[in-house]
Amino acid sequence: MIAIVDYGMGNLGSIKNMLKKVGAEAVITADEAVIEKAEKLILPGVGAFDTGMKKLNETGLTETLNRKALEEKVPVLGICLGMQLLTKGSEEGDRPGLGWIDSETVRFRFNNGNSALKVPHMGWNSVTVRQTDGIFQGVEEEPRFYFVHSYYVRCANEEDILGTTHYGHEFTSSVRRGNIMGTQFHPEKSHKFGMNVFKNFVNM
């Protein structure tokens, strides 16, 4: 069973619907007992970093999530803000992130002649896949996904970068460290490409 962690930051129903389409059993929950039994976890999210960490900490689930991810090593997928919460922290605020991946969340700044580009980065864009196993197994070359974000993740270690995207400059659009994965894009809004990501996650 997949637990979609509900901490009040995201459109969780569309994720559950997409998982249902690929034949997966998923539950939207903030119940610690349910999360304890989950075989996989999805950490979704939209909005501000500090608000996300505050709400997550207020659920009392942080310790349980740390244990599931770092000790039990169940597969975890962070989506959009959920991926940013995997980092140590964000320029958007002062609260520490989960710190599961050695990385930081930074704002788009265009000082290279691309100042006309709008922030947030919104709409469809392609992903250059660096590792073709895991959630990108069997994907088409240069798959396209739907993005909405003003901040992006900067990894300390190149090996943690799963995919990159270009918007003014190259940025990390997907990460992976062992059982912990993240996508800056919204697979639940990305049609066949997103469905393939979820299918691969389910089959891990």
Order of alpha helices (4+ residues) and beta strands (2+ residues): beta-alpha-beta-alpha-beta-alpha-alpha-beta-alpha-beta-beta-beta-beta-beta-beta-beta-beta-alpha
